[in-house]
Amino acid sequence: MIKNSIKKIGVFTSGGDSPGMNAAIRAVVRTGIYHNLEIVGIREGLNGLIAGKFTKMGARSVSNIINLGGTILKSARSEEFRTYEGRKKAYDNCVENNIDALVCIGGDGTFTGAKIFNEEFGIQVIGVPGTIDNDIFGTDNTIGYDTALNTAMEAIDKIRDTATSHNRVFFIEVMGRDAGFIALNSGIATGAIDILIPEQKDSLEDLFENFERAKKRGKNSSIVVVAEGEKLASVYTLAEKTKEKFPDYDIRITVLGHIQRGGSPSCADRVLASRLGYGAVVGLMEGISNQMVGIRSNEMVYTPIEEAIKKHNTINENLLKISEILAI
């Protein structure tokens, strides 16, 4: 491994929190210390970078956090960092505190800010993808996605018990912003009659057709999983239109919301976060900058941040077909 002149690394979490961020922080801190680097934790994301909220971190400062959801460094979105003046303050703080490089844990907003910061001031940056949406290009999974997916699945399983007990139809909205990964996979895992995601063109006619087919096969209860970014209509409008078409249906709506963002990270997320935190520090030591570390086909890879934020992970077409076939 070729080491460059880096001596001090700052690490922060930014944007929406996701389960596994703490495991990534722990990996950054301990990998850095192993290689005799100083590690500084930056509290409250990019706002903390501007305000100089820096804390020296040692191996023991990240004890017993691998199992915790959320982020011990706190997270925030920063309007001030969108301005040159805000970024200049952040740079001056880095210089004053001898910070040579930054590990930025977050999603596309975090990466966009990191990219601009690197281009303007030359501070080395590496992104670590932490978002439940799984919409970042350059990695098979993002930190927090697996946990959020399992949380959604467990919640839908519980709702199904009520649906079958009362012969009800449930419309369940899951998170994912403009990406349908959580909706598609949790819908398949829980036997949803239909799954509505922003990546495909959905129609009320298709939805109603699925209900008609289910009726003919003697289905008395149904689950419809809707991604929050679904373009056809909101979960409330979809339920309303379905009630108009099928007035005898007993319809309920559940929005799972932020329950999906919290909780102890799954084993898969802890391992992924540990690998990516390690990969971020090693990448910086090798002189890599303005790139995101990810895992593709179980191998660690680095993707230019520009590519990571411009492109998006694509939905597996085969999964769409499977969901359609298994819903009969």
C-alpha positions in Angstrom: 0.0 0.0 0.0 1.4 3.4 -1.0 0.8 6.0 1.7 0.6 9.7 0.8 1.1 12.6 3.2 -2.2 12.3 5.0 -2.0 12.5 8.7 -5.4 13.6 9.9 -8.9 12.6 8.6 -12.2 14.1 9.5 -15.4 12.0 9.4 -19.0 13.1 9.4 -22.5 11.9 8.6 -24.9 14.1 6.6 -28.4 14.0 5.3 -30.9 11.4 6.4 -29.6 9.0 9.0 -29.5 5.3 8.2 -28.9 2.2 10.3 -25.2 1.2 10.0 -23.7 4.7 10.0 -22.2 4.1 13.4 -20.6 1.0 12.2 -19.0 3.0 9.4 -17.8 5.7 11.8 -16.3 2.9 14.0 -14.5 1.4 11.0 -13.1 4.8 9.8 -11.8 5.6 13.3 -10.2 2.2 14.0 -8.7 1.8 10.5 -7.2 5.2 10.8 -5.7 4.6 14.2 -4.4 1.2 13.1 -2.4 3.2 10.4 -1.2 5.8 12.9 -3.5 8.5 11.6 -5.4 11.1 13.7 -9.2 10.9 13.3 -11.5 13.8 14.0 -15.3 13.4 14.4 -17.3 16.3 12.9 -20.6 16.7 14.7 -23.8 17.6 12.8 -22.6 17.0 9.3 -21.7 19.9 7.0 -23.0 22.4 9.5 -20.5 21.1 12.0 -17.7 21.5 9.4 -18.7 25.2 9.0 -19.0 25.7 12.8 -15.9 23.8 13.7 -17.6 21.2 15.8 -14.6 18.8 15.9 -13.9 16.0 18.4 -10.7 13.9 18.5 -11.7 10.2 18.3 -9.8 7.2 19.7 -10.4 3.5 19.4 -12.4 3.5 22.7 -14.6 6.4 21.6 -16.3 4.1 19.2 -16.8 1.2 21.6 -20.2 -0.4 21.7 -21.7 1.6 18.8 -21.7 -1.0 16.0 -25.1 -2.2 17.1 -26.7 1.3 17.4 -29.0 2.9 14.8 -28.8 6.5 13.9 -25.4 8.3 14.2 -23.4 9.3 17.2 -22.0 12.2 15.2 -25.5 13.5 14.5 -26.6 14.6 11.1 -28.0 17.7 9.5 -28.7 19.2 6.1 -26.8 22.5 5.5 -28.2 25.4 3.5 -25.0 27.4 4.4 -22.8 24.9 2.8 -24.6 25.5 -0.5 -22.9 29.0 -0.5 -19.2 29.7 -1.3 -18.9 31.7 1.9 -20.1 28.6 3.9 -17.7 26.3 2.2 -14.8 28.8 2.7 -15.5 28.8 6.5 -15.4 25.0 6.4 -12.1 25.0 4.5 -10.6 27.5 7.0 -11.6 25.2 9.8 -10.0 22.3 8.1 -6.7 24.2 7.6 -6.8 25.5 11.2 -7.2 22.0 12.5 -4.7 20.4 10.1 -7.4 18.1 8.5 -6.0 16.7 5.3 -9.0 14.6 4.1 -12.7 13.9 4.8 -14.8 10.8 4.9 -18.3 11.9 4.0 -21.0 9.4 5.0 -24.4 10.1 3.4 -26.3 10.2 0.1 -26.3 12.2 -3.1 -26.7 15.6 -1.4 -23.7 14.9 0.8 -21.7 13.7 -2.1 -22.6 16.8 -4.2 -21.3 19.0 -1.4 -18.2 17.0 -1.0 -17.4 17.1 -4.7 -17.8 20.9 -4.9 -15.7 21.3 -1.8 -12.9 19.2 -3.3 -12.9 21.0 -6.6 -12.9 24.5 -4.9 -10.3 23.9 -2.2 -8.5 20.7 -3.0 -9.3 18.8 0.3 -9.2 15.1 -0.4 -12.7 13.5 0.0 -14.1 10.0 -0.2 -17.9 9.3 0.0 -19.4 6.4 1.9 -23.0 5.6 0.7 -25.3 5.8 3.7 -29.0 5.9 2.8 -31.9 3.5 3.1 -33.1 4.3 -0.4 -30.4 2.3 -2.2 -30.4 4.7 -5.0 -26.7 5.5 -5.2 -24.8 4.2 -8.3 -21.5 2.4 -7.8 -22.5 0.0 -5.0 -24.9 -3.0 -4.9 -26.3 -1.9 -1.6 -26.1 1.3 0.5 -25.7 1.3 4.2 -29.1 1.1 5.9 -31.0 -0.4 3.0 -31.0 -4.0 4.3 -32.2 -2.9 7.8 -34.9 -0.7 6.4 -36.1 -3.4 4.1 -36.3 -5.9 6.9 -38.1 -3.4 9.1 -40.7 -2.8 6.3 -41.1 -6.5 5.8 -41.7 -7.2 9.5 -44.3 -4.4 9.7 -46.1 -5.6 6.6 -46.2 -9.2 8.0 -47.9 -7.8 11.1 -50.4 -5.8 9.0 -51.2 -8.9 7.0 -52.3 -10.7 10.2 -55.0 -8.0 10.6 -55.8 -7.9 6.9 -56.6 -11.7 6.8 -58.5 -11.6 10.2 -60.9 -8.9 8.9 -60.9 -9.5 5.1 -59.4 -6.1 4.5 -57.4 -4.4 1.8 -54.3 -2.5 3.0 -52.5 0.1 1.1 -49.0 0.4 2.7 -46.6 3.2 1.8 -42.9 2.6 2.3 -40.0 4.9 2.1 -37.4 5.2 -0.6 -37.9 8.8 -1.9 -37.8 8.4 -5.8 -36.6 4.8 -5.7 -38.7 1.7 -5.5 -36.1 -0.8 -4.1 -37.7 -1.1 -0.6 -41.3 -1.3 -2.1 -40.4 -3.9 -4.7 -38.4 -6.2 -2.4 -40.6 -5.9 0.6 -43.7 -6.4 -1.6 -42.3 -9.6 -3.0 -41.2 -10.8 0.4 -44.7 -10.3 1.9 -46.8 -11.5 -1.0 -48.3 -8.2 -2.0 -51.1 -8.3 -4.7 -49.6 -5.2 -6.3 -46.4 -3.1 -6.0 -46.4 0.5 -7.2 -43.0 2.0 -7.8 -41.8 5.2 -9.6 -39.5 3.3 -12.0 -42.4 1.8 -13.9 -45.5 3.2 -15.5 -48.4 2.2 -13.3 -52.1 2.7 -14.0 -55.3 2.4 -12.0 -56.7 0.0 -14.7 -53.8 -2.4 -14.0 -54.3 -2.1 -10.2 -58.1 -2.8 -10.6 -57.4 -5.7 -12.9 -55.2 -7.3 -10.2 -58.1 -6.9 -7.7 -60.5 -8.5 -10.1 -58.2 -11.4 -10.7 -57.7 -11.8 -6.9 -61.5 -11.8 -6.4 -62.0 -14.5 -9.0 -59.4 -16.7 -7.2 -61.2 -16.2 -3.9 -58.7 -13.8 -2.2 -60.5 -12.1 0.6 -57.7 -9.8 1.8 -54.9 -8.0 0.0 -51.8 -6.0 0.5 -50.7 -3.2 -1.9 -47.2 -1.8 -1.3 -46.7 1.7 -2.6 -43.3 3.5 -2.8 -43.5 7.1 -1.4 -42.3 8.5 -4.7 -45.0 6.7 -6.8 -45.9 9.0 -9.7 -49.4 7.6 -10.4 -51.0 9.1 -7.2 -50.6 9.3 -3.4 -51.4 6.2 -1.3 -54.5 8.1 -0.1 -55.8 8.8 -3.6 -55.1 5.2 -4.7 -57.1 3.9 -1.7 -60.0 6.4 -2.5 -60.2 5.4 -6.2 -60.1 1.7 -5.3 -63.0 2.3 -2.8 -65.0 4.0 -5.6 -64.4 1.1 -7.9 -65.0 -1.6 -5.2 -67.4 -0.1 -2.7 -67.7 -3.4 -0.8 -63.9 -3.4 0.1 -62.9 -2.6 3.6 -59.8 -0.5 2.9 -57.1 0.7 5.3 -54.0 2.8 4.8 -50.7 2.5 6.7 -47.7 4.8 6.1 -44.7 3.2 7.7 -42.7 6.4 7.6 -39.6 7.0 9.7 -39.8 3.7 11.6 -37.9 2.3 8.6 -34.9 4.7 9.2 -34.2 3.6 12.8 -33.3 0.6 14.8 -30.3 -1.6 15.2 -28.6 -2.4 11.9 -28.8 -5.9 10.4 -25.8 -8.1 10.2 -25.5 -7.3 6.5 -25.5 -3.6 7.1 -22.9 -3.8 9.9 -20.5 -5.8 7.7 -21.1 -3.5 4.7 -20.5 -0.4 6.8 -17.3 -1.9 8.3 -16.0 -2.7 4.8 -16.8 0.7 3.4 -15.4 2.6 6.4 -12.2 0.6 6.0 -12.2 1.2 2.3 -12.6 4.9 2.7 -9.5 5.3 4.9 -7.4 2.9 2.7 -8.5 4.8 -0.4 -7.5 8.2 1.1 -4.1 6.7 2.0 -3.6 5.6 -1.6 -4.3 9.1 -2.8 -7.9 8.4 -4.1 -10.1 11.5 -3.9 -13.5 12.8 -5.2 -14.7 9.2 -5.4 -17.1 7.0 -3.5 -16.3 3.6 -2.1 -18.8 0.8 -2.8 -19.2 -3.0 -3.0 -20.1 -4.5 -6.4 -20.2 -8.3 -6.9 -18.7 -8.6 -3.4 -15.5 -6.6 -4.4 -14.6 -3.2 -3.1 -14.7 -0.5 -5.9 -14.2 3.2 -6.2 -16.6 5.3 -8.4 -16.1 9.0 -9.3 -18.6 10.9 -7.1 -19.9 12.7 -10.2 -20.9 9.3 -11.7 -22.4 8.1 -8.3 -24.8 11.1 -8.1 -25.7 11.4 -11.8 -26.5 7.7 -12.4 -28.8 5.6 -10.3 -29.1 2.0 -9.4 -31.6 0.3 -11.7 -34.5 -1.9 -10.7 -34.1 -5.5 -11.7 -36.6 -6.2 -14.4 -36.7 -9.9 -13.5 -37.9 -8.9 -10.0 -40.8 -7.0 -11.6 -41.9 -10.1 -13.5 -41.5 -12.3 -10.5 -43.7 -10.0 -8.4 -46.4 -10.1 -11.1 -46.3 -13.9 -11.4 -46.3 -14.7 -7.7 -49.2 -12.3 -6.9 -51.8 -14.5 -8.7 
